[in-house]
Amino acid sequence: MLNWRTGGVGRVLLPLAALPLLLTGCGASESDAASTLGEEQLESVLVTLDDLSEGFVPLSSGGDGGGNDARASLNDAECLAGLDLANADEAPRAEAGFNRANVLTITSTATSYPNDDVAASFDETADALASCADFEVSADNGSGVKGTLISDDTAASKDIDAQITVYLTGTQQPTNLPVEITFGVARIGNDVVSVSAEGLGGPSGESFQELMRATTDRLVAAREG
């Protein structure tokens, strides 16, 4: 399930564990063969501190530390209704997170699926996201997000079979605090990487593409062994 999660410092965090299930698919030229990457190989693919500007520190693996578990699901947005979210609990996965001054979080993930069937949902998802210009989602306790979403399918490098980057701006409900999130997912064959920037002062469009390029270049190297 793709969920909005309210954090303990008044921010909305978007955990990306399920994003690769949704934002994956086929491009104009497909990678020749499926790979099978283990967790150690996937860890080598992730964004590192060296890729980021000064001031970031690694996040612990325990999450954001927020005590509020009320959730508003982005899947509840009308424009995304009916999308098929596959279960990939068995797929090897790695994740790393970095925080700067408690106002900006960068998250990087890498997942290796059993085969390139993961490509099937990309076009449907891209079309659905393109229709999400305005959206609003809420949880039973009244928390939620209202905002504007813009999607872009420009690939960060020629090695990528498919990529989608989503720029989201809006406000938390009911506090009306600002929300700024950029997240991108790229697929090479059956392997998927994602990067998100959540909070204030995030990377510009080109800087975000540089992060996507860094992780996908490492994915290419890992697939080649």
C-alpha positions in Angstrom: 0.0 0.0 0.0 1.3 3.4 -1.0 0.6 5.6 2.0 1.1 9.2 3.3 2.5 9.0 6.8 2.3 11.9 9.2 5.7 12.4 10.9 6.5 13.6 14.4 7.9 17.0 13.3 4.8 18.3 11.5 5.9 17.0 8.0 4.2 14.6 5.8 6.5 11.7 4.8 5.8 9.5 1.8 7.4 6.1 2.3 8.5 4.6 -1.0 8.4 0.9 -0.3 5.4 0.4 -2.5 6.2 3.0 -5.2 8.2 0.6 -7.4 5.2 -1.7 -7.5 3.2 1.1 -9.0 5.7 3.2 -11.0 7.4 0.6 -13.2 7.1 -0.2 -16.8 8.3 -0.5 -20.3 10.2 2.0 -22.4 11.1 2.3 -26.0 14.0 0.0 -25.8 14.1 -2.8 -23.2 17.2 -4.2 -21.4 18.1 -7.5 -22.8 17.8 -9.8 -19.8 16.5 -10.0 -16.3 19.0 -9.9 -13.5 18.9 -11.3 -10.0 20.4 -8.9 -7.5 20.8 -9.7 -3.8 20.5 -7.2 -1.0 24.3 -6.5 -0.9 24.3 -5.7 -4.6 21.3 -3.5 -4.2 22.9 -1.6 -1.3 25.7 -0.7 -3.6 23.2 1.0 -6.0 21.8 3.5 -3.5 22.4 7.2 -3.2 25.2 8.0 -0.8 26.2 11.0 1.3 28.8 11.8 -1.4 26.0 12.4 -3.8 24.3 15.0 -1.6 25.1 18.6 -0.6 26.6 19.4 2.8 24.6 19.1 5.9 23.0 15.7 5.4 23.3 12.9 7.9 22.2 9.2 7.6 18.8 8.2 9.0 18.6 5.2 11.2 16.8 2.2 9.8 14.0 2.5 12.4 12.0 5.1 10.3 11.1 8.6 11.0 10.4 8.3 14.6 7.0 9.8 14.4 4.5 8.5 17.0 1.4 9.2 14.9 0.4 6.2 12.8 -2.7 7.8 11.3 -2.5 7.3 7.5 -4.0 8.9 4.5 -3.4 6.7 1.4 -2.5 8.3 -1.9 -4.2 5.3 -3.5 -7.5 6.8 -2.3 -7.1 9.7 -4.7 -9.8 9.4 -7.3 -7.4 9.7 -10.2 -5.5 6.6 -9.0 -8.6 4.4 -8.3 -8.4 0.9 -9.8 -4.7 0.7 -10.2 -3.4 -2.9 -9.5 -0.8 -2.8 -6.8 1.1 -6.1 -6.9 2.6 -7.7 -3.8 6.4 -7.9 -3.9 7.2 -8.8 -0.4 9.6 -11.5 -1.6 11.6 -9.2 -3.8 15.1 -8.3 -2.5 15.2 -4.6 -1.5 17.6 -2.1 0.0 16.9 1.4 1.3 18.9 4.4 2.6 17.7 7.7 4.0 19.3 11.0 4.8 18.1 14.1 6.6 19.2 17.7 6.7 18.2 19.9 9.7 14.9 18.0 10.1 13.4 19.9 7.2 14.6 17.8 4.2 14.7 14.0 3.8 16.2 12.2 0.9 15.3 8.5 0.5 16.8 6.0 -1.9 15.6 2.5 -2.6 16.5 -0.4 -5.0 14.4 -3.5 -5.7 15.1 -6.5 -7.8 12.0 -8.3 -9.1 12.0 -12.0 -10.2 11.4 -11.1 -13.8 10.6 -8.2 -16.1 6.8 -8.7 -15.8 7.1 -5.7 -13.4 7.0 -3.6 -16.6 3.4 -4.2 -17.3 1.8 -1.6 -15.1 4.0 1.4 -16.1 1.8 2.9 -18.9 -1.4 2.6 -16.9 0.3 4.3 -13.9 1.8 7.1 -16.0 -1.6 7.8 -17.5 -3.3 7.8 -14.1 -0.6 10.2 -12.7 -1.0 12.5 -15.6 -4.7 12.9 -14.6 -3.8 13.8 -11.0 -3.3 17.5 -11.6 -5.4 18.2 -8.5 -6.0 15.7 -5.8 -7.1 15.4 -2.2 -6.8 12.4 0.2 -7.7 12.1 3.8 -7.7 9.6 6.7 -10.5 8.8 9.1 -9.0 11.1 11.7 -9.1 14.1 9.4 -5.5 14.3 8.4 -4.5 14.2 4.8 -3.0 16.1 1.9 -4.5 18.4 -0.7 -2.3 19.6 -3.6 -1.1 19.6 -7.2 0.9 16.8 -8.9 2.9 17.1 -12.1 4.5 14.0 -13.7 7.4 13.8 -16.2 8.7 10.7 -18.0 12.2 12.2 -19.0 14.9 9.6 -18.3 18.0 10.6 -16.5 20.2 8.4 -18.8 20.0 6.3 -22.0 20.4 3.1 -20.0 17.0 3.5 -18.4 14.1 1.6 -19.8 11.5 3.8 -18.2 11.4 6.6 -15.6 8.7 8.7 -14.1 9.3 11.7 -11.8 6.5 13.3 -9.8 6.5 16.8 -8.4 4.0 17.3 -5.6 3.1 20.6 -3.9 0.3 21.2 -1.5 -0.7 21.5 2.1 -1.3 19.1 5.0 -4.8 18.9 6.3 -6.1 20.2 8.7 -2.9 22.2 9.5 -2.4 23.8 6.1 1.4 23.3 6.5 3.2 23.2 3.2 4.1 19.9 1.5 6.8 19.6 -1.2 7.8 16.2 -2.5 9.7 15.1 -5.5 10.0 11.4 -6.2 11.3 9.5 -9.1 11.3 5.8 -10.1 13.4 4.3 -12.8 13.4 0.7 -14.2 16.2 -1.2 -16.0 14.9 -4.6 -16.9 13.4 -6.1 -13.8 15.4 -3.9 -11.4 13.9 -0.7 -10.0 15.4 2.3 -8.2 13.6 5.2 -6.6 14.7 8.5 -5.0 12.5 10.9 -3.1 13.1 14.4 -1.7 10.6 15.5 1.0 10.6 18.8 2.8 11.9 22.3 2.3 14.9 23.3 0.1 14.9 20.1 -2.0 17.0 19.7 -5.1 16.2 21.5 -8.3 14.9 19.5 -11.3 18.4 19.0 -12.7 20.0 18.2 -9.4 17.3 15.6 -8.8 18.0 14.0 -12.2 21.7 13.9 -11.2 20.6 11.8 -8.1 18.6 9.5 -10.4 21.5 9.3 -12.8 23.9 8.3 -10.0 21.7 5.5 -8.7 20.9 4.1 -12.2 24.5 4.2 -13.3 25.3 2.1 -10.2 22.4 -0.2 -11.1 23.9 -0.7 -14.6 27.3 -1.6 -13.0 25.6 -4.1 -10.6 23.7 -5.8 -13.3 26.9 -6.2 -15.4 28.5 -7.8 -12.3 
